[in-house]
Amino acid sequence: MALYDDVRGLLSRGGYGSTSTERQMRERIAAAEAEARSLGRPITGYQPLSYRYSRGRGNYGSTTINVPLFGKSEQELLGPLQEEARRLSAEQTQLFEEQKLGIAEQLKILQSEKSSLTKAQESYSNMLMEESNRRKEAEEKARQEAATLKINQGMANRSGVLQIRPASGTPRIAGTEGFKRRTQQFGTTSPYKGLSTIKSGMVNA
């Protein structure tokens, strides 16, 4: 429409042209077509422009000139699409970066929680190990105390047996008492005294 309005502007207010109007219009149209070709804009159609012109002496004629309509070039057609693609790509990149930051924060939180959980598990394991060690020590101590008590009881029982004395009236004899008793029992007379009275001649006789 810009070229159509430009060409139409060559006419007078009443829509009349002169003998040079058609030449001027065609020059404008040729320049517009050259520019369109350089920009890659194709001609998509024509819009007719009718006007009247004076032939002189009060005679008027009419004519029609076709004003080309130019479409958009490939770059102009793809430009908005490319711009939209760039905008969407930028939004996706920003969204991806935000998601990446969010994931990094979540991973940091998870790692912190995992570290805390690991520490809690280690603390709990250490507590169980310490409790097990204390229980083993208590069991070992109790076992040793029981063994010691059993040994002491056995020694006490044996000591009691050694202190038992017979109930008979036999006097206890110790030292040289036995020899004294034998002297008293058999007397001091020599058992061989009779032999000393035997005369030597009697034996030989």
C-alpha positions in Angstrom: 0.0 0.0 0.0 2.9 2.4 0.5 3.8 2.3 -3.2 0.1 2.7 -4.2 -0.3 5.8 -2.0 3.0 7.2 -3.3 1.9 6.8 -6.9 -1.6 8.1 -6.2 0.0 11.2 -4.6 1.1 12.3 -8.0 -2.5 13.0 -9.0 -4.2 16.3 -8.2 -6.7 16.7 -5.4 -9.5 15.8 -7.8 -7.7 12.7 -9.0 -6.5 14.2 -12.3 -3.2 13.7 -14.0 -1.3 15.3 -16.7 0.5 14.1 -19.8 3.6 13.5 -17.7 1.8 11.7 -14.8 1.9 8.3 -16.3 5.7 8.6 -16.9 6.3 9.7 -13.4 4.2 6.8 -12.1 6.0 4.2 -14.1 9.4 5.6 -12.9 8.2 5.3 -9.3 7.0 1.8 -9.9 10.3 0.8 -11.6 12.3 2.1 -8.7 10.1 0.3 -6.2 10.4 -3.0 -8.1 14.2 -2.6 -8.2 14.4 -2.0 -4.5 12.0 -5.0 -3.8 14.2 -7.3 -5.9 17.3 -6.2 -4.0 15.5 -7.0 -0.7 14.2 -10.3 -2.0 10.6 -9.1 -1.8 8.4 -10.8 -4.4 5.5 -9.2 -6.3 2.4 -10.8 -4.9 -0.2 -9.0 -7.0 -1.3 -5.7 -8.5 -3.7 -3.0 -7.5 -5.2 -0.9 -10.4 -5.1 2.9 -10.1 -7.5 4.7 -12.5 -7.3 8.4 -13.0 -8.3 11.0 -15.6 -6.0 13.4 -17.5 -6.5 16.4 -19.7 -5.9 16.2 -23.4 -6.3 19.9 -23.9 -9.2 22.0 -25.0 -11.4 20.6 -22.4 -11.0 17.0 -23.5 -10.3 14.4 -20.8 -9.2 10.9 -21.1 -8.9 8.1 -18.5 -6.4 5.4 -18.0 -5.5 2.7 -15.5 -2.0 1.8 -14.2 -1.3 -1.4 -12.2 0.7 -0.7 -9.1 2.5 -3.8 -7.9 2.1 -5.2 -4.4 5.2 -6.6 -2.8 5.3 -9.4 -0.3 7.8 -10.0 2.4 11.2 -11.4 1.8 12.2 -14.7 3.2 14.2 -12.9 5.9 11.2 -10.8 6.8 9.0 -13.9 7.0 11.5 -15.9 9.0 12.6 -13.0 11.1 9.7 -13.1 13.6 9.9 -16.9 13.7 13.6 -16.7 14.4 13.0 -14.0 17.0 10.3 -16.1 18.6 12.6 -19.1 18.6 15.4 -17.1 20.2 13.0 -15.8 22.8 11.8 -19.3 23.6 15.4 -20.6 23.7 16.4 -17.8 26.1 13.4 -18.6 28.3 14.2 -22.3 28.2 17.9 -21.5 29.0 16.9 -19.4 31.9 14.4 -22.0 33.1 17.1 -24.7 32.8 19.6 -22.5 34.8 17.0 -21.9 37.5 16.2 -25.6 37.6 19.9 -26.5 37.7 20.4 -24.1 40.6 17.3 -25.5 42.3 18.7 -29.1 41.8 22.1 -28.0 43.1 20.4 -26.5 46.2 18.4 -29.7 46.7 21.5 -31.8 46.3 23.3 -29.7 48.9 20.4 -30.1 51.3 20.2 -33.8 50.7 24.0 -34.1 51.2 23.7 -32.1 54.4 20.8 -34.4 55.5 22.8 -37.5 54.5 25.8 -36.2 56.4 23.7 -35.6 59.5 22.1 -39.0 59.1 25.5 -40.6 58.6 26.7 -38.9 61.8 23.6 -40.0 63.7 24.1 -43.6 62.5 27.7 -43.5 63.4 26.8 -42.1 66.8 24.2 -44.7 67.3 26.6 -47.5 66.2 29.2 -46.2 68.6 26.6 -46.1 71.4 25.6 -49.7 70.7 29.3 -50.8 70.5 30.0 -49.1 73.8 26.9 -50.6 75.4 28.0 -54.0 74.1 31.5 -53.5 75.5 30.1 -52.5 78.9 27.8 -55.5 78.9 30.7 -57.8 78.0 32.8 -56.2 80.7 30.0 -56.6 83.3 29.5 -60.3 82.2 33.2 -61.0 82.5 33.4 -59.3 85.9 30.4 -61.3 87.1 31.9 -64.5 85.8 35.2 -63.7 87.5 33.4 -62.9 90.8 31.4 -66.1 90.5 34.6 -68.1 89.9 36.3 -66.4 92.8 33.3 -67.0 95.1 33.3 -70.7 94.1 37.0 -71.1 94.8 36.6 -69.4 98.2 33.6 -71.6 99.1 35.7 -74.7 98.1 38.6 -73.6 100.2 36.3 -72.9 103.2 34.7 -76.4 102.9 38.1 -78.1 102.8 39.3 -76.1 105.8 36.2 -77.3 107.7 37.0 -80.9 107.0 40.6 -80.5 108.2 39.4 -79.2 111.6 37.2 -82.3 112.4 38.6 -84.5 115.3 37.6 -88.1 116.2 35.2 -88.6 119.1 37.1 -91.6 120.7 38.8 -91.3 124.1 42.2 -92.2 122.8 44.7 -89.7 124.1 46.6 -87.7 121.6 50.3 -88.7 121.6 53.0 -86.5 120.5 56.8 -86.2 120.8 58.4 -88.8 123.1 55.2 -89.7 124.9 55.0 -93.0 123.1 58.4 -94.1 124.2 57.6 -93.1 127.8 54.4 -95.1 127.6 56.3 -98.2 126.4 58.8 -97.9 129.3 56.0 -97.7 131.7 54.2 -100.6 130.1 57.1 -103.0 130.0 59.1 -101.8 132.9 62.8 -101.1 133.2 63.8 -104.8 133.8 65.9 -106.0 130.9 64.2 -108.8 129.0 67.5 -110.5 128.7 68.3 -110.5 132.4 67.8 -114.3 132.8 70.5 -115.0 130.3 73.1 -113.2 132.5 72.6 -115.8 135.2 73.5 -118.7 133.0 77.0 -119.9 133.7 79.3 -120.4 130.9 80.0 -124.0 131.8 76.4 -124.8 131.5 76.3 -123.9 128.0 79.3 -125.9 127.2 78.1 -128.9 129.1 
